């Protein structure tokens, strides 16, 4: 079922708010994740104050305008996109997704961003290993 214009506007508003309040963002391709696996990710995220969202790329681009993530490379926004926003601990989402991707080949980390600095997926350790406050 297609989203209405009002639903799309609400998604853009919600994601923009999450982006403005977050300390970091990890972008992943979650194509092929089973429902139970996605639920496991959300559960781990809830414990670490990480917010996961799967959103159409066109809506992601609109949502990230006027945020520190606005300049993300469009290469990260192709195919199914999962956004993982961290709040108190900048490395929380990176840590969860790094561990999960080791055990699950259906999760592919595309890129990450912290404080306006955008990094390739190969640099996930930089964010995942940030000491906790």
C-alpha positions as CSV (number, residue, x, y, z in Angstrom):
1,X,0.0,0.0,0.0
2,X,1.4,3.4,-1.0
3,X,2.0,6.1,1.5
4,X,-0.1,9.2,1.4
5,X,1.6,12.6,1.1
6,X,0.7,13.3,4.7
7,X,2.3,10.1,5.9
8,X,5.5,10.9,3.9
9,X,5.6,14.4,5.4
10,X,5.3,12.8,8.9
11,X,8.1,10.4,8.2
12,X,10.4,13.2,7.0
13,X,9.5,15.2,10.2
14,X,10.1,12.3,12.5
15,X,13.5,11.3,10.9
16,X,14.6,14.9,10.9
17,X,13.9,15.2,14.6
18,X,15.8,11.9,15.3
19,X,18.7,13.2,13.2
20,X,18.8,16.6,15.0
21,X,18.8,14.9,18.4
22,X,21.4,12.2,17.7
23,X,25.1,12.1,18.2
24,X,25.9,9.7,15.4
25,X,24.3,7.7,12.5
26,X,25.1,4.4,11.0
27,X,23.6,3.5,7.6
28,X,23.1,-0.2,6.7
29,X,21.5,-2.4,4.1
30,X,19.2,-4.8,5.9
31,X,18.0,-6.6,2.8
32,X,17.2,-10.1,3.7
33,X,16.9,-9.7,7.4
34,X,14.2,-11.9,8.9
35,X,11.6,-10.3,11.1
36,X,13.1,-12.1,14.2
37,X,16.5,-10.6,13.3
38,X,15.1,-7.1,12.9
39,X,13.3,-7.5,16.2
40,X,16.6,-8.6,17.9
41,X,18.3,-5.5,16.5
42,X,15.5,-3.2,17.8
43,X,15.7,-4.9,21.2
44,X,19.4,-4.3,21.4
45,X,18.9,-0.8,20.2
46,X,16.3,-0.1,22.8
47,X,18.7,-1.2,25.6
48,X,21.4,1.2,24.3
49,X,19.1,4.1,23.4
50,X,19.6,3.5,19.6
51,X,16.8,4.2,17.3
52,X,16.5,2.1,14.1
53,X,14.4,3.1,11.1
54,X,14.0,1.7,7.6
55,X,13.0,4.4,5.2
56,X,12.9,5.0,1.5
57,X,16.0,6.8,0.2
58,X,14.1,9.8,-1.2
59,X,12.5,10.4,2.2
60,X,15.9,9.9,3.9
61,X,17.4,12.7,1.7
62,X,14.6,15.0,2.6
63,X,14.8,14.1,6.2
64,X,18.5,14.8,6.6
65,X,18.3,18.4,5.2
66,X,19.5,21.0,7.7
67,X,21.1,18.4,9.9
68,X,24.8,17.4,10.4
69,X,24.1,14.4,8.1
70,X,22.9,16.6,5.2
71,X,26.1,16.1,3.2
72,X,26.1,12.3,3.3
73,X,27.3,10.7,0.0
74,X,24.4,9.5,-2.1
75,X,26.3,6.3,-2.6
76,X,25.2,5.3,0.9
77,X,21.6,5.9,0.0
78,X,20.9,3.2,-2.5
79,X,19.0,0.0,-2.1
80,X,17.1,-0.7,1.2
81,X,18.4,1.7,3.9
82,X,18.3,1.2,7.6
83,X,19.2,4.2,9.7
84,X,20.6,3.7,13.2
85,X,20.7,6.8,15.4
86,X,22.8,6.9,18.6
87,X,22.1,9.4,21.3
88,X,24.1,9.4,24.6
89,X,26.8,7.0,23.4
90,X,28.0,7.9,19.9
91,X,29.4,4.4,19.3
92,X,26.3,2.5,20.5
93,X,24.7,1.9,17.0
94,X,28.1,1.2,15.4
95,X,28.8,-1.4,18.2
96,X,25.4,-3.1,17.8
97,X,25.6,-3.3,14.0
98,X,29.2,-4.3,13.9
99,X,28.5,-7.3,16.3
100,X,25.3,-8.2,14.5
101,X,26.9,-8.1,11.0
102,X,29.6,-10.5,12.1
103,X,27.0,-13.1,12.9
104,X,24.6,-12.2,10.1
105,X,25.6,-11.9,6.4
106,X,22.3,-10.2,5.5
107,X,23.4,-7.0,7.2
108,X,25.8,-4.8,5.3
109,X,27.0,-1.6,6.8
110,X,27.2,1.1,4.2
111,X,28.6,4.2,6.0
112,X,28.5,6.2,9.2
113,X,28.7,9.7,10.5
114,X,29.6,11.5,13.7
115,X,29.6,15.2,14.3
116,X,29.3,15.9,10.6
117,X,32.3,13.7,9.7
118,X,31.2,11.0,7.3
119,X,33.1,7.7,7.1
120,X,33.1,4.6,5.0
121,X,31.8,1.3,6.4
122,X,35.4,0.1,6.6
123,X,36.0,2.6,9.4
124,X,33.2,1.3,11.7
125,X,35.8,0.5,14.3
126,X,36.6,4.2,14.8
127,X,33.0,4.8,15.9
128,X,32.3,1.5,17.6
129,X,35.4,1.8,19.8
130,X,34.6,5.3,21.1
131,X,34.9,5.1,24.9
132,X,31.6,5.3,26.8
133,X,31.1,8.5,28.8
